[in-house]
Amino acid sequence: MTITITLHCPDCQSTKIKKNGKKASGTQNYLCKNCFRQFIGDHFLTYKGCHSGLIHRILWMLIRGIVIRDISVIQEVSVRKVVSVLVNSHHVFTPRKFHYETLEVDECWTYVGNKGKKYWLIYAYERQGGEIAAYLWGKRDLYTNYGYV
């Protein structure tokens, strides 16, 4: 049994593709004859960073308190991918209830880009329902914390 994969250019979706040497890692490089873009044909098969649902899983792990390096090992993606998901997330939570009796507030921090850019994730968690009631992403100062109250 043979499996054939028809390659399409990631930019123009053309099927007019030719081989264009190999990368240093030994993977085949391809060239689109229409737009002259170079790409790796089996990138979506070998690299797990472009799979669907990955961003949702990374955000969920971050909220649950799993650190960035552990997420990269568990999901088999680079640390840079996890950090880029974290920086570019505009995830909005809508709480199930209007009023909560007790909430636990926790915080974790990470460096984004370099050690001069330290950002905090502060979130309120209801233990009984296992729900994140609210979260805040930013610098740890009085201005940021006023958005939480």
C-alpha positions in Angstrom: 0.0 0.0 0.0 1.4 3.4 -1.0 0.3 6.7 0.3 0.6 9.7 -2.0 0.5 13.3 -0.8 -0.2 16.1 -3.3 1.9 19.1 -2.3 0.4 22.6 -2.5 2.2 25.9 -2.1 1.4 27.4 1.3 1.0 30.9 -0.3 -0.7 30.5 -3.7 -2.0 26.9 -3.3 -0.5 25.9 -6.7 0.4 22.3 -7.4 3.3 23.3 -9.8 6.1 22.4 -7.5 9.6 21.1 -8.0 12.3 19.7 -5.7 14.8 22.4 -4.6 17.6 20.6 -2.7 17.7 19.5 0.9 18.0 21.4 4.2 20.9 21.0 6.5 18.7 18.6 8.6 18.2 16.4 5.6 14.6 17.3 4.9 13.5 17.8 1.3 13.0 21.5 0.2 10.5 22.4 -2.5 10.0 25.4 -4.8 6.8 26.7 -6.1 7.0 27.5 -9.9 4.3 30.2 -9.7 5.3 32.4 -6.7 8.9 31.1 -6.2 8.3 30.4 -2.5 10.5 27.7 -0.9 9.0 25.4 1.7 9.3 22.0 3.3 6.7 19.7 2.0 6.1 17.5 5.0 6.3 20.3 7.6 2.7 19.8 8.7 3.5 16.1 9.3 6.7 16.5 11.3 6.2 19.8 13.2 3.5 19.7 15.8 3.4 23.4 16.3 0.9 23.9 13.4 -1.6 21.3 14.4 -5.2 22.4 15.1 -6.2 22.7 18.8 -2.7 23.3 19.9 -3.2 26.9 20.9 -6.3 26.0 23.0 -4.3 23.2 24.8 -1.4 25.6 25.5 -3.7 28.3 26.9 -5.5 25.7 29.1 -2.2 24.4 30.5 -1.0 27.9 31.2 -4.1 28.7 33.1 -3.8 25.4 35.1 -0.3 26.5 36.3 1.9 24.3 34.1 5.2 26.1 33.4 6.3 27.0 29.9 9.1 24.6 29.6 6.9 21.7 30.7 4.3 22.6 28.2 6.9 22.6 25.4 8.0 19.1 26.4 4.5 17.7 26.8 3.2 19.2 23.5 6.5 18.5 21.7 6.9 22.1 20.5 9.5 24.8 21.1 9.5 27.1 24.0 9.3 30.0 21.5 6.0 28.6 20.2 4.5 28.5 23.8 5.7 32.0 24.5 4.3 33.3 21.2 0.9 31.8 22.0 1.0 33.4 25.5 1.9 36.8 24.1 -0.6 36.8 21.3 -3.5 35.4 23.3 -6.6 37.6 23.5 -8.6 34.9 25.2 -11.8 36.1 26.9 -13.4 34.2 29.7 -17.0 34.6 30.6 -17.7 33.4 34.2 -20.7 31.1 34.7 -21.9 32.9 37.8 -22.4 36.5 38.7 -21.4 36.2 42.3 -18.9 33.7 44.0 -18.7 33.0 47.7 -15.0 32.3 47.8 -12.3 32.7 45.2 -8.6 31.8 45.3 -6.2 34.3 43.7 -2.9 33.0 42.4 -0.2 34.4 40.2 2.7 33.3 38.1 5.3 35.2 36.1 7.5 34.6 33.1 10.0 36.5 30.9 8.8 37.4 27.4 11.7 38.0 25.0 14.3 39.0 27.5 14.7 39.3 31.2 13.8 43.0 31.1 10.2 42.1 30.1 8.8 40.3 33.1 5.0 39.7 32.8 2.5 38.3 35.3 -0.5 36.1 35.0 -2.9 36.7 37.9 -6.1 34.7 38.0 -9.1 34.1 40.3 -10.1 30.4 40.7 -13.2 28.8 42.2 -12.1 25.5 43.8 -15.5 23.9 44.1 -16.5 24.3 40.4 -13.0 24.2 39.0 -13.6 27.4 37.1 -11.4 30.4 36.3 -13.6 33.4 37.2 -11.2 36.1 36.0 -7.6 36.6 34.9 -5.2 39.5 34.2 -2.1 39.5 32.1 0.5 42.3 32.4 3.0 44.0 34.6 2.8 43.6 38.4 2.0 47.1 39.5 -0.8 49.0 41.1 -2.3 50.1 37.8 -2.6 46.5 36.5 -4.1 45.2 39.8 -6.8 47.9 39.8 -8.2 46.2 36.6 -8.7 43.1 38.7 -10.8 44.5 41.5 
